[in-house]
Amino acid sequence: MSTTHQPAIELNGLTRSFGSLTAVDHLSFSVARGEIFGLLGPNGAGKTTTIRMLLGLLKPTSGLARVLGNDVATEGQLIRERIGVLLEDDGIYEQLTAFDNLEFFGRVWGIPPGERCARARALLTEMGLSGRANDRAATWSNGMKRRLALARSLMHEPEVVFLDEPTAGLDVLAANEVRASLAQMAEERGVTIFLTTHNMREAEVLCDDVAVIREGDLLAWAPPDHLRDTHSAALIVTGKGFTPSLQTALTQLPLVRAVRLTAGDLHIDLTSPTDDVNAIVGELLSRGATVAEISKRSASLEESFVELMEDVPV
């Protein structure tokens, strides 16, 4: 049977309970081969439990999941042989050189000597680290160590890589370097990347698709742009006469979520991304405001994420 079009990862009603607590509740989504996929959610949402099940380390209470066609409940060892993992601990031995780190992990995976040396040097070049290959990792910045850890996760040429908060704790420049490496892994190597992150901007820039979960429930599964387009937008109104009473009146309109005055401009958060804003314009003019310009801004992924969290009853 051909697996060309088979998803790299697929979940169908995946559930995990711990006693009376349901940590993951009937999750269903799929991850295409070669894409970067983001699993998003607040702390305690069930992200780590989901990853542990996909790695074959934790058996589902019910439902099914497959990674590269292998059943997570019964074929965990086969899955772990074909994937790379980079979780909180990057697994780098700091007293070894960068090259020796990769060479060591190549031996762990049983890669023949000549091949593992060639792979180690190629990966160091790919990650922009070849000039420091013979330096001890202890002398490196956190960003360089993280890129070395990414290289380590690729030594055995996995088809899927799982990453937990890949840029957590890094400064802006180091985080950008890691993101560039991830994009290169997906584009040039065809590696499927499954990551978790609290950085919505990172997910917006990197991910082809995202799934948003809360308390084990799937709230959304879509490309970041789709989530942004289907959730609230904002109007920015330039002009004069934006009195407190006008702002209060605007908040009474069904289309308006919130109103604030910022640097003289009126920012009106909308409850939906509609183009029909005649009622808002009419209210502005009827209350004596002078309108010079109105522009519309789409919601960011972070704003859409927050909106999804607020829409779920606690």
C-alpha positions in Angstrom: 0.0 0.0 0.0 1.4 3.4 -1.0 2.0 5.8 1.9 2.9 8.8 -0.3 -0.2 10.7 0.7 -0.5 9.3 4.2 -0.2 11.9 7.0 2.9 11.9 9.0 0.8 12.1 12.2 -2.9 11.4 12.6 -5.1 11.4 15.7 -8.7 10.1 15.9 -10.5 10.6 19.1 -7.2 10.3 21.1 -8.1 10.4 24.8 -6.0 10.0 28.0 -7.4 10.1 31.5 -5.7 10.0 34.9 -8.4 8.8 37.3 -11.2 11.3 37.2 -9.1 13.8 35.2 -9.3 13.8 31.5 -6.0 15.4 30.3 -6.7 14.8 26.6 -10.2 14.6 25.4 -11.0 13.0 22.0 -8.4 14.9 20.0 -8.7 14.5 16.2 -6.4 16.2 13.7 -3.6 15.3 11.2 -0.2 16.6 10.3 0.9 16.4 6.6 4.4 15.2 5.7 7.0 17.9 5.4 5.0 20.6 7.2 5.7 22.5 10.4 2.8 22.0 12.8 2.2 23.8 16.1 0.3 22.5 19.1 -0.8 25.6 21.1 -2.4 25.9 24.4 -1.9 27.4 27.9 -0.1 25.5 30.7 -2.1 22.4 31.6 -3.8 22.2 28.2 -2.7 18.6 27.6 0.2 19.3 25.2 2.8 17.3 27.0 0.4 14.4 27.5 -0.4 14.4 23.8 3.3 14.4 22.8 4.0 11.5 25.3 1.3 9.5 23.6 2.6 10.3 20.1 6.1 9.1 21.2 4.6 5.8 22.4 5.6 6.5 26.0 2.1 6.7 27.3 -0.8 4.5 26.2 -4.1 6.2 25.2 -7.1 5.5 27.4 -9.2 5.4 24.2 -9.0 6.6 20.6 -6.3 6.0 18.0 -3.1 7.8 16.8 -0.5 6.9 14.2 3.0 8.3 13.6 4.4 7.4 10.2 1.7 4.8 9.9 2.7 3.1 13.3 0.1 2.7 16.1 1.2 4.7 19.1 -0.3 2.1 21.5 1.4 -1.0 20.1 4.4 0.2 17.9 6.1 2.8 20.1 9.6 1.4 19.5 9.1 1.5 15.7 8.0 5.2 16.1 11.0 6.1 18.2 13.4 4.6 15.7 12.1 6.9 13.0 11.7 10.2 14.8 13.8 12.9 16.5 13.0 14.5 19.8 14.1 17.7 21.4 12.3 18.4 24.7 13.3 20.6 27.7 16.7 19.0 28.1 18.7 19.5 25.0 20.9 16.4 25.7 24.1 18.1 24.9 27.3 17.0 26.6 29.0 20.4 27.3 32.5 19.0 28.0 32.6 17.5 24.5 33.2 19.4 21.3 30.4 20.0 18.9 31.7 17.4 16.5 32.2 14.9 19.3 28.7 15.4 20.5 27.3 14.5 17.1 29.7 11.7 16.6 28.7 10.2 20.0 25.0 10.3 19.2 25.8 8.8 15.8 27.4 5.8 17.6 24.4 5.5 19.8 22.2 5.2 16.7 24.6 2.6 15.2 25.6 4.7 12.2 28.8 3.4 10.6 32.0 5.5 11.4 32.5 7.1 8.0 28.9 7.9 7.5 28.4 9.4 11.0 31.5 11.6 10.6 30.2 12.9 7.2 26.7 13.5 8.7 28.1 15.3 11.7 30.2 17.7 9.5 27.3 18.3 7.1 24.9 19.1 10.0 27.3 21.5 11.6 27.6 23.3 8.3 23.9 23.3 7.8 23.3 24.8 11.2 26.0 27.4 10.7 28.3 25.9 13.4 31.1 24.4 11.3 33.6 27.1 12.4 33.2 26.1 16.0 33.1 22.3 15.4 36.2 21.6 17.6 35.1 23.9 20.5 33.7 22.5 23.7 29.9 23.1 23.8 30.3 24.6 27.3 31.9 27.7 25.7 28.9 28.3 23.4 25.9 30.6 23.7 22.4 29.2 24.5 21.4 29.8 20.9 24.3 27.9 19.5 23.7 25.0 21.9 20.1 24.8 20.8 21.2 24.6 17.1 23.6 21.9 18.1 20.8 20.0 19.8 18.7 20.3 16.6 21.6 18.9 14.7 21.8 16.0 17.2 18.1 15.3 16.7 18.8 14.9 13.0 21.8 12.6 13.1 19.8 9.4 12.4 17.9 11.2 9.6 14.4 11.1 11.2 11.3 11.7 9.2 9.5 13.5 12.0 11.0 15.8 14.8 9.1 16.6 18.0 10.2 19.9 19.6 9.0 21.3 22.9 9.4 25.1 23.2 12.4 25.2 20.8 13.3 28.8 21.4 12.4 29.1 25.1 14.9 31.1 27.1 16.8 32.4 24.0 17.4 36.1 23.1 15.8 37.5 20.0 18.7 36.9 17.7 19.3 33.4 18.9 15.6 32.6 18.6 15.6 33.9 15.0 18.6 31.7 14.1 16.8 28.6 15.5 13.6 29.4 13.6 15.6 29.8 10.4 17.2 26.3 11.1 13.7 24.8 11.6 12.4 26.3 8.4 15.4 24.9 6.5 14.9 21.5 8.0 11.4 21.3 6.7 12.1 22.9 3.3 15.3 21.2 2.3 15.1 17.9 4.2 11.4 17.4 4.0 11.3 16.7 7.8 7.9 17.0 9.4 8.2 19.2 12.5 5.7 19.0 15.4 6.3 21.7 18.0 4.8 23.3 21.0 5.3 26.9 21.8 3.8 29.7 23.9 5.2 32.3 21.4 2.3 33.1 19.1 4.5 35.2 16.8 6.8 32.2 16.4 3.8 29.9 15.5 2.5 32.6 13.1 5.8 32.8 11.3 6.8 29.1 11.3 3.8 26.9 11.2 1.8 25.7 8.2 -1.0 24.6 10.5 -1.8 24.9 14.2 -4.1 23.1 16.7 -5.3 25.1 19.7 -6.3 23.0 22.8 -7.5 23.9 26.2 -8.1 21.4 29.1 -7.6 18.6 26.6 -10.3 19.9 24.1 -9.5 20.9 20.5 -10.7 24.5 20.0 -9.3 25.1 16.5 -7.3 23.4 13.8 -6.3 25.5 10.8 -3.5 27.5 9.2 -2.5 30.6 11.3 -3.8 33.0 8.6 -7.2 31.3 8.7 -7.5 31.7 12.4 -6.5 35.3 12.1 -9.1 35.9 9.4 -12.0 34.2 11.2 -11.5 36.0 14.5 -11.8 39.6 15.5 -10.3 42.5 13.7 -9.9 46.2 14.7 -10.7 49.6 13.2 -8.2 52.4 13.7 -10.0 55.8 13.4 -8.0 59.0 12.9 -9.8 62.2 13.6 -11.1 64.4 16.5 -13.9 64.5 19.0 -13.5 61.1 20.4 -15.1 61.9 23.7 -15.6 59.5 26.6 -19.3 59.5 26.0 -18.8 58.6 22.3 -16.5 55.7 23.4 -19.1 54.5 25.8 -21.8 54.6 23.1 -19.6 52.6 20.7 -19.2 49.8 23.2 -23.0 49.3 23.2 -22.9 48.3 19.5 -23.2 44.5 18.9 -20.2 44.6 16.5 -17.9 46.3 19.1 -15.8 44.3 21.6 -13.8 47.1 23.1 -12.8 50.7 22.5 -9.6 52.5 23.5 -7.9 55.8 22.7 -4.2 55.4 21.8 -2.0 58.3 20.7 -5.0 60.2 19.6 -6.4 57.4 17.4 -9.5 55.5 18.3 -9.0 51.7 18.3 -12.2 49.7 18.0 -11.9 46.0 18.5 -14.6 44.1 16.6 -16.4 40.9 17.6 -16.1 39.5 14.1 -14.0 40.2 11.0 -17.0 41.7 9.1 -16.6 44.5 6.5 -20.0 46.0 7.4 -19.0 48.8 9.8 -21.7 51.3 8.7 -23.2 51.3 12.2 -19.9 52.3 13.7 -19.3 55.1 11.2 -22.9 56.3 11.7 -22.4 56.5 15.5 -19.1 58.4 15.1 -20.7 61.0 12.8 -24.0 61.3 14.7 -22.1 62.2 17.9 -20.0 64.9 16.3 -16.7 63.2 15.7 -14.6 64.3 12.8 -13.3 61.3 10.9 -10.2 61.8 8.7 -9.3 58.1 8.0 -10.5 54.6 8.9 -8.3 51.6 8.5 -8.9 48.0 9.3 -6.3 45.7 11.0 -6.6 41.9 11.1 -6.2 40.2 14.4 -2.8 38.7 15.2 -2.6 35.0 16.0 -2.0 36.0 19.6 -5.2 38.0 19.7 -7.1 35.1 18.0 -5.6 32.7 20.6 -6.7 34.9 23.5 -10.2 35.2 22.0 -10.5 31.5 21.7 -9.5 31.1 25.4 -12.0 33.7 26.4 -14.8 32.1 24.4 -14.5 28.8 26.3 -16.5 28.7 29.6 -14.4 28.2 32.7 
